[in-house]
Amino acid sequence: MSRFCLAILSAAFMLTATFILSAAFLLNATEFPAPAVDIPAPPAKQAATVVLAGGCFWGVEAVFDHLKGVTDAVSGFAGGYKATAHYEMVSSGLTGHAESVKVTYDPSQISYGKLLEVFFSVAHDPTELNRQGPDYGTQYRSAIFYSNDEQKRVAEAYIKQLNESKIYSRPIVTQLAPLEGFYRAEEYHQHYLEHNPNQPYIVYNDMPKLKHLEQQFPELLKKR
């Protein structure tokens, strides 16, 4: 059972402060290993997708929406049935869904492996089991929902590489699962950070991710 993404400010601040101080994504990107295995870039522009879960989808969506080569980032649900893909139901923690983001990108501009590097180093802490920061429950789990064998192979290899590098103080708990379906969340969740930059949860949980992204991966950012 979990509370909603909307946090009580004082509790969220204290829990988030602890999360930020301990999270692996605060490591300098120069220390963070790039994937040794990746999907080769195609010779021409294409469209590919990946579905990632890393806690509350507001911040994860915003991180990927800032990357060059990403044409769309949609907040939604994966891991459960279509009938239960509604925020109020998913927030019970009983549907099997994880709050997820479907990222559409051009692999000739940014690779699948580079997206995973941002996912593991900036977007969330993959060592937290069934939670992220102040949010608790299986709906906030870390997960990669792969759509083909290549995505699975690269993700497995990268998780193994990161664990062996000891870049984190704890093992990665990211779930790898085949994508059975992705269900778009309610419209008020889409681009939530962009529309609500001063919302307390966003200020304390998600704005630091964007700051870290800007500092560590300036070459990946879209011009805005």
C-alpha positions in Angstrom: 0.0 0.0 0.0 1.3 3.4 -0.9 0.5 7.1 -0.7 0.0 9.0 -4.0 2.8 10.8 -5.7 1.5 14.0 -4.0 3.6 14.3 -0.9 3.1 15.9 2.5 5.8 18.5 2.1 7.6 18.1 5.5 7.8 14.3 5.2 8.8 14.4 1.6 11.6 16.9 2.3 13.1 14.8 5.0 12.9 11.5 3.1 14.1 13.1 -0.1 17.0 14.7 1.6 18.2 11.3 2.8 17.5 9.8 -0.7 19.5 12.6 -2.4 22.5 12.3 -0.1 22.7 8.5 -0.5 21.5 8.0 -4.1 24.0 6.6 -6.6 22.8 9.1 -9.3 24.8 11.8 -7.5 28.0 10.2 -8.7 30.0 12.2 -11.2 29.1 11.0 -14.7 32.9 10.7 -15.5 33.0 7.9 -12.9 29.8 6.2 -14.2 30.5 3.4 -16.7 29.0 3.7 -20.2 27.5 0.5 -21.5 30.1 -1.9 -22.9 27.4 -3.6 -24.9 24.9 -1.6 -27.0 22.7 -1.8 -30.0 24.5 -0.4 -33.1 23.2 2.9 -34.5 21.2 2.6 -37.7 22.5 4.4 -40.8 19.4 6.5 -41.1 16.7 8.1 -38.9 14.4 5.6 -37.2 11.9 5.4 -34.4 12.3 3.1 -31.5 10.7 2.8 -28.1 11.7 1.7 -24.6 9.5 1.5 -21.4 11.3 2.3 -18.2 10.0 2.4 -14.6 11.9 4.3 -11.9 9.5 5.6 -9.3 7.0 8.4 -9.8 6.7 8.9 -13.5 6.7 12.7 -13.3 10.4 13.1 -12.9 11.4 10.2 -15.1 9.4 11.6 -18.0 11.0 15.0 -17.5 14.5 13.6 -17.6 14.0 11.8 -20.9 12.0 14.6 -22.4 15.1 16.8 -22.2 17.3 14.5 -24.2 18.3 15.1 -27.8 17.0 12.3 -30.0 14.0 11.7 -27.8 10.8 12.6 -29.7 8.3 11.7 -27.0 8.1 10.7 -23.4 4.7 9.5 -22.1 3.8 8.7 -18.5 1.8 5.5 -18.0 1.6 2.1 -16.5 3.2 -1.3 -17.4 3.2 -4.7 -15.8 -0.5 -5.2 -15.2 -3.8 -5.4 -17.0 -5.5 -2.7 -19.1 -8.5 -2.8 -16.8 -6.5 -1.7 -13.8 -4.3 0.9 -15.6 -5.8 3.8 -13.7 -3.9 6.0 -11.3 -6.2 5.5 -8.3 -6.1 1.7 -8.7 -2.4 1.5 -9.4 -1.7 3.6 -6.3 -3.1 0.7 -4.2 0.1 -1.3 -5.1 -2.1 -4.3 -5.9 -2.4 -4.2 -9.7 1.0 -5.4 -10.7 1.6 -2.1 -12.6 4.6 0.1 -12.2 4.5 3.8 -13.0 6.4 3.8 -16.2 7.5 6.1 -19.1 7.4 5.1 -22.7 10.3 6.8 -24.5 10.3 7.2 -28.2 13.6 8.0 -29.7 15.8 8.0 -32.8 18.6 5.5 -32.3 20.7 7.2 -35.0 20.9 10.2 -32.5 20.9 8.5 -29.1 21.4 4.8 -28.4 19.4 2.5 -26.3 22.5 2.0 -24.1 22.9 5.7 -23.6 19.3 5.9 -22.5 20.0 3.2 -20.0 23.0 5.1 -18.8 20.8 8.1 -18.0 18.2 5.9 -16.5 20.7 4.3 -14.0 22.8 7.4 -13.3 20.2 10.2 -13.2 16.6 9.2 -13.4 16.4 7.0 -10.3 18.2 4.9 -7.8 18.2 1.3 -9.1 19.2 -0.1 -5.7 15.9 0.7 -3.9 13.5 -2.2 -3.8 9.8 -1.3 -4.4 10.3 2.4 -3.6 12.0 5.6 -4.7 12.7 8.3 -2.2 9.5 9.1 -0.3 7.4 6.8 -2.4 6.8 3.2 -1.3 5.1 0.2 -3.1 5.6 -2.1 -6.0 4.2 0.5 -8.3 7.4 2.5 -7.7 9.7 -0.3 -8.5 12.7 -0.1 -10.8 12.0 -2.0 -14.1 13.0 -2.2 -17.7 10.2 -3.6 -19.9 12.0 -4.9 -23.0 10.3 -5.2 -26.3 12.8 -7.5 -28.0 15.8 -9.8 -27.4 18.3 -7.0 -28.2 16.9 -4.7 -25.5 17.0 -7.6 -23.0 20.5 -8.6 -23.9 21.9 -5.0 -23.6 20.0 -4.4 -20.3 21.2 -7.6 -18.8 24.8 -6.9 -19.8 24.7 -3.4 -18.4 23.3 -4.4 -15.1 26.0 -7.1 -14.8 28.6 -4.5 -15.7 27.4 -2.0 -13.2 27.2 -4.5 -10.4 30.7 -5.7 -11.1 32.0 -2.2 -11.2 30.8 -1.6 -7.6 29.6 1.8 -8.7 26.7 1.4 -6.2 27.1 0.4 -2.6 24.1 -2.0 -2.9 23.1 -4.5 -5.6 20.9 -3.3 -8.5 17.3 -4.5 -8.0 15.9 -3.4 -11.4 13.4 -5.9 -12.8 13.8 -7.0 -16.4 10.4 -8.1 -17.8 8.9 -8.4 -21.3 6.6 -5.6 -22.3 3.1 -7.0 -22.4 1.4 -3.7 -22.7 1.9 0.0 -22.0 -1.1 2.1 -20.9 -1.0 5.9 -21.1 -1.8 7.6 -17.8 -4.5 10.3 -17.3 -3.8 13.5 -19.1 -3.1 15.5 -16.0 0.0 13.4 -15.5 1.5 14.2 -18.9 4.3 16.7 -18.7 3.4 17.3 -15.1 6.8 18.8 -14.2 6.6 21.3 -17.1 3.1 22.4 -16.0 3.7 22.3 -12.2 7.4 23.4 -11.7 6.6 24.9 -8.2 4.7 21.9 -6.8 6.5 20.9 -3.6 7.0 17.3 -4.6 8.5 18.4 -8.0 10.8 20.9 -6.3 12.3 18.5 -3.8 12.2 15.2 -5.8 12.5 16.0 -9.5 14.2 19.3 -10.1 17.4 18.0 -8.6 17.4 15.2 -11.3 17.2 17.8 -14.0 20.0 19.8 -12.5 22.1 16.7 -12.3 21.3 15.9 -15.9 22.3 19.4 -17.0 25.6 19.2 -15.1 26.6 15.7 -16.1 25.3 15.2 -19.6 25.2 18.7 -21.2 26.0 17.3 -24.6 22.8 15.3 -24.5 20.4 18.1 -23.8 17.9 19.6 -26.3 18.2 23.3 -27.0 15.3 25.0 -25.4 
